[in-house]
Amino acid sequence: MSKRNAFTLIELLVVIAIIAILAAILFPVFAQAKVAAKRTNIISNMKQIQTASQIYLADYDDVYHRIRNFYGTGNYGDPNWAFGAHHALDPYMKNRDIMKSSLDPIERNDCDPSHGGAVSFAWTHYQSGYDQLQTYGIHAYYSNQNSFAATAVGAPAQTINLYELWTTHSYWESYGYWRWNTHDIRTFPAYPQAFSFSWCGSGDGRLTMGNSEGNFIYGFADGHVKTLRRTQIAPQVWNQAAYDNRERNLIHYDEQFKN
């Protein structure tokens, strides 16, 4: 009779231990690969959004779209009606899914259940009459003001105008916006940190900047998209002295940066 071969208990425990060690090593690698794939998808979507913005520029006398719009008459969907920036760009995008970041976890659990899909991206804010150290972006907020023309932007390839902003108050059947008003853009809350605010009669509103392991994806006024650390955007504090000294702020539109 032949002798039957089998694993001993010790051998089984060794194999299990090796599998556990390999799993502990590989799982973080798989997680990083998953995040990297999502980041690539976000970059692709932002490039499509920026392409839509550039086509809009060509159709509207070389002037950038607004953040919020109330022009035109009639109901939602009429050709001359637009509500948020995403509505203005909708005819050029054709696919609304690109407005949702694959890393955006913020729930749009709003008062109106018909709000539609999430909007994960926002545009830098300009508003005349306000402190140049706060509203120093490109896109006008109110319909009685115009955004900047492309020719007025000092260095379009070095001027950020699109970024990830994840908030309860940003979805298709609403404004889909938030203004970037802050003296120090490097300390704007980044996920998982967030502002909390009252929403739908309670304090469950959240607002945070898109964050992928300390990396932030930005769109630039000339249409390209790039990943940066926030420390690369501006001096530690964006104040009057920094502005007067012509220190470079990658969000500032000012013509002085043409030279």
Summary of the structure (lengths in Angstrom):
residues: 259
radius of gyration: 23.3
end to end distance: 92.6
largest distance: 97.6
contacts: 749
relative contact order: 0.15
helix: 33%
strand: 18%
